[in-house]
Amino acid sequence: MRGLRADQRVPPFAYDERDKMEFKISIDTKEFDQLMKDYPEASNRALYARITEACEMLENRLKGHTPEGAGPANYRDSIFSKVEFGQKLEYGVPIRGIVSSPFSYGEPLEYGRGPGKGPPIKPENPILFWVEKKLKYRGKEAKSVAFLISRSIKRHGTKGAHMYEKTVKENEALVKSILNKILDDIVRMLKK
């Protein structure tokens, strides 16, 4: 799974070298570890609510930076967010938020494709879908134009959209402000 993550156990917006499409968003829970130990249910509810809020906001912002595809299934429409619970710890449960896509072509879309390597040729050619939808060509003419575009990509490469990078850079402060409300949320729940 590739994408943006909200994870309470790593530094904010860490860049993971093992997976270029992995961005992580986190909070330092040290300042309210005792609250988490004493009130794990309220802590988990507050963490879940704020991580969900951050992920949904990032999902919408990421979609805004993602180029519109033309195929029956395109990358922008495949972006989703979800919140996962890990295995129960001594106190609380690790909670991780993910904003991602199941599609495999996220890296070339994000970073571009260098010359020398063309797009994969598949029966359901996304370039052909794009030519038909955006350029309004049909039949043999559409296949010829799709071939020329594929050849140009192979010769010259493509520029990346950098939609993950832009989303993270533009929204870091907003994510931090959302996550910084967790402590107040826990205290508010305990006063009820």
Backbone as CSV, one residue per row, in Angstrom:
resi,resn,N_x,N_y,N_z,CA_x,CA_y,CA_z,C_x,C_y,C_z
1,MET,0.849,-1.173,0.000,0.000,0.000,0.000,0.893,1.233,0.000
2,ARG,0.642,2.182,-0.856,1.454,3.383,-0.944,0.605,4.577,-0.554
3,GLY,1.207,5.601,0.006,0.418,6.784,0.268,0.882,7.596,1.450
4,LEU,0.009,8.432,1.958,0.263,9.258,3.111,-0.220,8.513,4.341
5,ARG,0.512,8.595,5.419,0.107,7.894,6.637,0.095,8.854,7.811
6,ALA,-0.853,8.670,8.675,-0.846,9.371,9.952,-0.561,8.283,10.975
7,ASP,0.570,8.344,11.620,0.994,7.270,12.492,1.590,7.892,13.741
8,GLN,1.051,7.563,14.890,1.447,8.242,16.111,2.838,7.886,16.608
9,ARG,3.552,6.986,15.979,4.829,6.522,16.517,6.058,6.908,15.698
10,VAL,5.956,7.795,14.731,7.114,8.198,13.934,7.192,9.719,13.891
11,PRO,8.358,10.289,13.546,8.464,11.754,13.478,7.509,12.331,12.436
12,PRO,7.037,13.572,12.609,6.113,14.163,11.643,6.678,14.166,10.224
13,PHE,5.876,13.771,9.280,6.204,13.795,7.866,7.542,13.131,7.554
14,ALA,7.786,11.981,8.144,9.021,11.246,7.882,9.006,10.741,6.445
15,TYR,10.166,10.734,5.829,10.308,10.216,4.481,10.943,8.847,4.595
16,ASP,10.278,7.837,4.141,10.735,6.460,4.262,11.447,6.064,2.978
17,GLU,12.769,5.872,3.036,13.569,5.536,1.853,13.159,4.216,1.229
18,ARG,12.585,3.307,1.999,12.223,2.000,1.461,11.057,2.088,0.489
19,ASP,10.266,3.104,0.579,9.084,3.215,-0.277,8.878,4.685,-0.610
20,LYS,9.249,5.091,-1.798,9.239,6.502,-2.157,7.858,7.140,-2.079
21,MET,6.798,6.352,-2.101,5.449,6.909,-2.053,4.902,6.926,-0.625
22,GLU,5.748,6.741,0.362,5.299,6.641,1.743,5.603,7.937,2.485
23,PHE,4.572,8.659,2.869,4.721,9.823,3.715,3.985,9.524,5.008
24,LYS,4.585,9.886,6.124,3.967,9.585,7.410,3.713,10.870,8.173
25,ILE,2.618,10.887,8.863,2.254,12.026,9.687,2.028,11.488,11.084
26,SER,2.615,12.135,12.070,2.514,11.567,13.406,2.413,12.643,14.464
27,ILE,2.189,12.163,15.674,2.202,13.044,16.835,3.070,12.379,17.894
28,ASP,3.607,13.182,18.763,4.369,12.661,19.891,3.392,12.522,21.051
29,THR,3.166,11.294,21.486,2.162,11.051,22.530,2.754,11.099,23.933
30,LYS,4.036,11.408,24.054,4.686,11.396,25.376,3.981,12.300,26.373
31,GLU,3.533,13.473,25.905,2.927,14.425,26.836,1.602,13.941,27.418
32,PHE,0.982,12.953,26.786,-0.241,12.431,27.390,-0.225,10.905,27.525
33,ASP,0.968,10.342,27.670,1.080,8.896,27.899,0.319,8.454,29.145
34,GLN,0.396,9.256,30.215,-0.297,8.858,31.444,-1.806,8.847,31.235
35,LEU,-2.318,9.828,30.508,-3.753,9.820,30.188,-4.122,8.582,29.380
36,MET,-3.251,8.208,28.452,-3.515,7.029,27.632,-3.517,5.763,28.483
37,LYS,-2.641,5.720,29.469,-2.597,4.549,30.363,-3.832,4.504,31.255
38,ASP,-4.189,5.655,31.805,-5.310,5.708,32.741,-6.669,5.657,32.055
39,TYR,-6.761,6.213,30.855,-8.040,6.298,30.142,-7.873,5.864,28.682
40,PRO,-7.564,4.593,28.456,-7.285,4.146,27.081,-8.471,4.292,26.132
41,GLU,-9.695,4.102,26.629,-10.857,4.193,25.745,-11.046,5.618,25.220
42,ALA,-10.994,6.596,26.104,-11.133,7.992,25.685,-9.964,8.400,24.786
43,SER,-8.770,7.939,25.127,-7.590,8.264,24.320,-7.724,7.708,22.911
44,ASN,-8.138,6.448,22.811,-8.281,5.834,21.490,-9.376,6.502,20.673
45,ARG,-10.473,6.878,21.329,-11.542,7.575,20.597,-11.051,8.919,20.066
46,ALA,-10.315,9.647,20.900,-9.796,10.961,20.474,-8.774,10.799,19.349
47,LEU,-7.864,9.841,19.495,-6.880,9.582,18.444,-7.568,9.201,17.141
48,TYR,-8.520,8.293,17.233,-9.230,7.822,16.040,-9.942,8.984,15.338
49,ALA,-10.636,9.799,16.117,-11.408,10.906,15.523,-10.493,11.910,14.821
50,ARG,-9.402,12.292,15.457,-8.527,13.307,14.868,-7.696,12.747,13.709
51,ILE,-7.260,11.513,13.802,-6.517,10.921,12.685,-7.454,10.744,11.491
52,THR,-8.688,10.366,11.741,-9.679,10.264,10.663,-9.888,11.628,10.007
53,GLU,-10.040,12.665,10.824,-10.216,14.023,10.292,-9.025,14.427,9.418
54,ALA,-7.805,14.168,9.902,-6.608,14.528,9.140,-6.532,13.743,7.831
55,CYS,-6.840,12.455,7.894,-6.770,11.625,6.683,-7.810,12.035,5.646
56,GLU,-9.025,12.318,6.087,-10.066,12.730,5.139,-9.707,14.062,4.483
57,MET,-9.138,14.978,5.264,-8.714,16.250,4.701,-7.595,16.024,3.682
58,LEU,-6.610,15.184,4.038,-5.500,14.911,3.124,-5.973,14.197,1.862
59,GLU,-6.928,13.294,2.003,-7.478,12.599,0.829,-8.060,13.611,-0.154
60,ASN,-8.854,14.535,0.349,-9.466,15.546,-0.523,-8.423,16.459,-1.150
61,ARG,-7.425,16.864,-0.385,-6.375,17.735,-0.913,-5.514,16.995,-1.940
62,LEU,-5.219,15.718,-1.669,-4.428,14.918,-2.604,-5.164,14.758,-3.927
63,LYS,-6.456,14.502,-3.865,-7.250,14.378,-5.095,-7.207,15.677,-5.894
64,GLY,-7.169,16.806,-5.197,-7.094,18.090,-5.885,-5.788,18.301,-6.637
65,HIS,-4.713,17.660,-6.189,-3.408,17.778,-6.851,-3.156,16.672,-7.871
66,THR,-4.022,15.688,-7.918,-3.803,14.533,-8.789,-4.413,14.781,-10.158
67,PRO,-3.633,14.553,-11.223,-4.187,14.755,-12.572,-5.402,13.862,-12.808
68,GLU,-6.329,14.382,-13.568,-7.531,13.613,-13.887,-7.192,12.595,-14.972
69,GLY,-7.480,11.354,-14.697,-7.275,10.307,-15.692,-8.461,10.225,-16.625
70,ALA,-8.327,9.387,-17.624,-9.402,9.271,-18.606,-9.957,7.869,-18.697
71,GLY,-9.282,6.901,-18.137,-9.728,5.515,-18.253,-10.951,5.237,-17.410
72,PRO,-11.459,4.030,-17.527,-12.631,3.661,-16.729,-12.296,3.658,-15.240
73,ALA,-11.038,3.475,-14.917,-10.577,3.568,-13.532,-9.307,4.414,-13.554
74,ASN,-9.329,5.550,-12.874,-8.142,6.403,-12.891,-7.627,6.631,-11.480
75,TYR,-6.385,7.083,-11.390,-5.694,7.196,-10.105,-6.450,8.102,-9.131
76,ARG,-6.901,9.255,-9.601,-7.588,10.197,-8.711,-8.802,9.544,-8.041
77,ASP,-9.579,8.821,-8.822,-10.777,8.180,-8.270,-10.452,7.022,-7.340
78,SER,-9.217,6.499,-7.412,-8.849,5.348,-6.590,-8.307,5.751,-5.221
79,ILE,-8.043,7.028,-5.004,-7.467,7.479,-3.728,-8.512,7.322,-2.627
80,PHE,-8.064,6.783,-1.505,-8.966,6.549,-0.375,-8.221,6.841,0.924
81,SER,-8.968,6.957,2.002,-8.353,7.069,3.325,-9.020,6.063,4.244
82,LYS,-8.246,5.592,5.202,-8.796,4.679,6.204,-7.953,4.774,7.463
83,VAL,-8.527,4.339,8.554,-7.830,4.312,9.830,-7.793,2.870,10.285
84,GLU,-6.599,2.424,10.684,-6.417,1.032,11.110,-5.974,1.001,12.566
85,PHE,-6.399,-0.039,13.244,-5.949,-0.291,14.605,-4.939,-1.418,14.575
86,GLY,-3.879,-1.267,15.365,-2.885,-2.323,15.490,-3.256,-3.254,16.639
87,GLN,-2.304,-4.083,17.027,-2.543,-5.001,18.147,-2.499,-4.232,19.464
88,LYS,-3.357,-4.652,20.380,-3.475,-3.987,21.675,-2.125,-3.997,22.393
89,LEU,-1.779,-2.838,22.940,-0.550,-2.694,23.716,-0.876,-2.769,25.200
90,GLU,0.139,-2.545,26.020,-0.066,-2.525,27.472,-1.183,-1.533,27.819
91,TYR,-1.177,-0.414,27.133,-2.258,0.560,27.261,-2.564,1.072,25.865
92,GLY,-3.805,1.175,25.531,-4.218,1.702,24.236,-3.942,0.752,23.085
93,VAL,-4.231,1.256,21.913,-4.053,0.492,20.682,-3.407,1.428,19.666
94,PRO,-2.332,0.986,18.978,-1.755,1.857,17.948,-2.790,2.136,16.852
95,ILE,-2.866,3.371,16.445,-3.809,3.770,15.412,-3.007,4.397,14.272
96,ARG,-3.327,3.976,13.057,-2.596,4.468,11.887,-3.603,4.896,10.837
97,GLY,-3.396,6.075,10.299,-4.234,6.558,9.212,-3.493,6.462,7.901
98,ILE,-4.195,6.096,6.869,-3.574,5.918,5.560,-4.378,6.674,4.511
99,VAL,-3.673,7.380,3.651,-4.265,7.967,2.455,-3.455,7.383,1.316
100,SER,-4.113,6.658,0.418,-3.362,5.877,-0.553,-4.204,5.558,-1.776
101,SER,-3.645,4.696,-2.617,-4.324,4.157,-3.793,-3.830,2.741,-4.011
102,PRO,-4.691,1.854,-4.462,-4.236,0.492,-4.758,-3.527,0.383,-6.108
103,PHE,-3.533,1.446,-6.898,-2.961,1.388,-8.243,-1.438,1.406,-8.196
104,SER,-0.829,0.667,-9.091,0.623,0.497,-9.099,1.367,1.633,-9.799
105,TYR,0.688,2.487,-10.517,1.407,3.509,-11.275,1.509,4.850,-10.538
106,GLY,1.409,4.809,-9.230,1.541,6.031,-8.445,2.922,6.657,-8.531
107,GLU,3.973,5.834,-8.512,5.331,6.380,-8.569,5.617,7.110,-9.878
108,PRO,5.327,6.509,-11.062,5.568,7.281,-12.285,4.703,8.544,-12.362
109,LEU,3.521,8.495,-11.783,2.652,9.667,-11.771,3.238,10.744,-10.849
110,GLU,3.730,10.339,-9.691,4.318,11.272,-8.729,5.644,11.845,-9.215
111,TYR,6.558,10.979,-9.638,7.936,11.384,-9.935,8.243,11.542,-11.415
112,GLY,7.356,11.091,-12.280,7.629,11.122,-13.705,8.310,9.843,-14.150
113,ARG,8.552,9.766,-15.431,9.199,8.589,-16.016,10.315,9.113,-16.900
114,GLY,11.507,8.580,-16.704,12.653,9.025,-17.496,12.608,8.482,-18.910
115,PRO,13.394,9.078,-19.813,13.455,8.568,-21.184,14.017,7.142,-21.196
116,GLY,13.639,6.409,-22.229,14.158,5.054,-22.385,13.201,3.981,-21.960
117,LYS,12.240,4.343,-21.158,11.261,3.356,-20.714,9.873,3.885,-21.041
118,GLY,9.181,3.151,-21.860,7.840,3.563,-22.234,6.805,3.011,-21.283
119,PRO,5.596,3.502,-21.381,4.521,2.972,-20.540,4.239,1.522,-20.931
120,PRO,3.822,0.703,-19.975,3.531,-0.686,-20.305,2.380,-0.781,-21.305
121,ILE,2.521,-1.700,-22.233,1.465,-1.910,-23.226,0.525,-2.975,-22.672
122,LYS,-0.719,-2.598,-22.533,-1.741,-3.497,-21.988,-2.951,-3.450,-22.915
123,PRO,-3.753,-4.511,-22.884,-4.978,-4.477,-23.705,-5.870,-3.284,-23.345
124,GLU,-5.953,-2.959,-22.058,-6.766,-1.824,-21.629,-5.859,-0.599,-21.493
125,ASN,-5.265,-0.195,-22.608,-4.271,0.869,-22.665,-4.844,2.188,-22.138
126,PRO,-4.313,2.691,-20.994,-4.840,3.952,-20.460,-4.582,5.145,-21.376
127,ILE,-3.510,5.084,-22.155,-3.238,6.187,-23.090,-4.312,6.209,-24.179
128,LEU,-4.719,5.044,-24.644,-5.783,4.969,-25.644,-7.089,5.535,-25.082
129,PHE,-7.411,5.199,-23.836,-8.605,5.769,-23.201,-8.501,7.286,-23.159
130,TRP,-7.311,7.787,-22.802,-7.104,9.228,-22.711,-7.276,9.891,-24.079
131,VAL,-6.694,9.297,-25.118,-6.801,9.837,-26.480,-8.270,9.897,-26.910
132,GLU,-9.011,8.842,-26.607,-10.429,8.811,-26.995,-11.254,9.828,-26.213
133,LYS,-10.984,9.948,-24.916,-11.789,10.845,-24.087,-11.396,12.313,-24.262
134,LYS,-10.105,12.600,-24.198,-9.649,13.994,-24.220,-9.477,14.561,-25.622
135,LEU,-8.947,13.743,-26.527,-8.674,14.234,-27.875,-9.776,13.890,-28.873
136,LYS,-10.696,13.035,-28.447,-11.886,12.678,-29.248,-11.570,11.911,-30.538
137,TYR,-10.435,11.198,-30.568,-10.136,10.319,-31.700,-10.789,8.968,-31.454
138,ARG,-11.081,8.227,-32.548,-11.709,6.912,-32.450,-11.005,5.931,-33.392
139,GLY,-11.157,4.655,-33.098,-10.688,3.591,-33.982,-9.192,3.599,-34.239
140,LYS,-8.826,3.366,-35.527,-7.413,3.281,-35.914,-6.675,4.592,-35.639
141,GLU,-7.366,5.698,-35.853,-6.759,7.005,-35.619,-6.369,7.155,-34.146
142,ALA,-7.251,6.727,-33.249,-6.966,6.788,-31.810,-5.777,5.899,-31.459
143,LYS,-5.713,4.697,-32.042,-4.589,3.790,-31.770,-3.283,4.381,-32.273
144,SER,-3.310,5.027,-33.418,-2.099,5.657,-33.966,-1.618,6.793,-33.067
145,VAL,-2.538,7.623,-32.620,-2.173,8.733,-31.746,-1.645,8.190,-30.405
146,ALA,-2.292,7.161,-29.881,-1.832,6.555,-28.622,-0.424,5.987,-28.787
147,PHE,-0.155,5.366,-29.927,1.182,4.836,-30.194,2.217,5.969,-30.230
148,LEU,1.881,7.073,-30.894,2.806,8.212,-30.984,3.086,8.818,-29.602
149,ILE,2.053,8.900,-28.788,2.233,9.422,-27.427,3.122,8.474,-26.622
150,SER,2.872,7.170,-26.730,3.697,6.183,-26.026,5.155,6.277,-26.467
151,ARG,5.370,6.428,-27.767,6.735,6.539,-28.290,7.409,7.818,-27.783
152,SER,6.662,8.903,-27.728,7.211,10.153,-27.208,7.582,10.010,-25.727
153,ILE,6.748,9.331,-24.966,7.057,9.091,-23.549,8.337,8.271,-23.435
154,LYS,8.476,7.272,-24.294,9.675,6.439,-24.267,10.920,7.273,-24.604
155,ARG,10.798,8.173,-25.546,11.940,8.984,-25.973,12.275,10.115,-24.994
156,HIS,11.242,10.766,-24.476,11.452,11.985,-23.695,11.101,11.866,-22.213
157,GLY,10.380,10.826,-21.857,9.937,10.683,-20.472,8.732,11.572,-20.184
158,THR,8.362,11.637,-18.923,7.249,12.496,-18.491,7.655,13.229,-17.216
159,LYS,7.008,14.330,-16.954,7.224,15.069,-15.713,6.306,14.477,-14.648
160,GLY,6.746,14.516,-13.422,5.918,14.043,-12.323,4.915,15.098,-11.891
161,ALA,3.808,14.642,-11.359,2.782,15.558,-10.848,3.109,16.023,-9.428
162,HIS,3.889,15.245,-8.691,4.301,15.565,-7.312,3.110,15.867,-6.418
163,MET,2.019,15.123,-6.625,0.805,15.402,-5.867,0.944,15.048,-4.385
164,TYR,1.661,13.960,-4.056,1.876,13.624,-2.646,2.761,14.680,-1.987
165,GLU,3.851,15.034,-2.663,4.787,16.023,-2.127,4.078,17.364,-1.878
166,LYS,3.301,17.831,-2.842,2.582,19.106,-2.696,1.578,19.035,-1.551
167,THR,0.869,17.920,-1.462,-0.143,17.778,-0.410,0.500,17.848,0.966
168,VAL,1.604,17.156,1.141,2.291,17.166,2.436,2.814,18.557,2.762
169,LYS,3.513,19.185,1.808,4.095,20.505,2.060,3.026,21.541,2.407
170,GLU,1.925,21.524,1.666,0.893,22.536,1.858,0.044,22.313,3.107
171,ASN,0.027,21.090,3.628,-0.907,20.786,4.707,-0.265,20.352,6.015
172,GLU,1.048,20.435,6.113,1.730,19.999,7.338,1.214,20.741,8.560
173,ALA,1.118,22.051,8.478,0.663,22.844,9.626,-0.779,22.508,9.997
174,LEU,-1.615,22.310,9.000,-3.012,21.976,9.274,-3.133,20.609,9.941
175,VAL,-2.369,19.639,9.458,-2.390,18.310,10.082,-1.921,18.410,11.529
176,LYS,-0.839,19.137,11.763,-0.338,19.294,13.137,-1.389,19.943,14.025
177,SER,-2.084,20.949,13.504,-3.095,21.615,14.332,-4.260,20.674,14.646
178,ILE,-4.613,19.807,13.692,-5.677,18.819,13.948,-5.216,17.837,15.017
179,LEU,-4.011,17.314,14.868,-3.511,16.311,15.803,-3.203,16.900,17.173
180,ASN,-2.865,18.181,17.222,-2.592,18.824,18.508,-3.854,18.999,19.356
181,LYS,-5.013,18.755,18.798,-6.268,18.866,19.546,-6.607,17.589,20.307
182,ILE,-5.819,16.544,20.120,-6.131,15.246,20.737,-6.151,15.334,22.255
183,LEU,-5.158,15.964,22.834,-5.095,16.068,24.295,-6.340,16.770,24.838
184,ASP,-6.726,17.882,24.231,-7.937,18.592,24.666,-9.173,17.724,24.508
185,ASP,-9.220,16.934,23.437,-10.371,16.042,23.211,-10.474,15.006,24.332
186,ILE,-9.330,14.454,24.727,-9.344,13.442,25.804,-9.855,14.071,27.090
187,VAL,-9.334,15.227,27.423,-9.750,15.919,28.651,-11.238,16.241,28.585
188,ARG,-11.722,16.709,27.431,-13.142,17.036,27.281,-14.015,15.790,27.471
189,MET,-13.590,14.658,26.910,-14.355,13.406,27.082,-14.402,12.972,28.538
190,LEU,-13.331,13.194,29.264,-13.284,12.773,30.656,-14.146,13.657,31.558
191,LYS,-14.394,14.898,31.133,-15.223,15.810,31.932,-16.707,15.499,31.785
192,LYS,-17.074,14.760,30.743,-18.497,14.465,30.510,-19.032,13.487,31.507
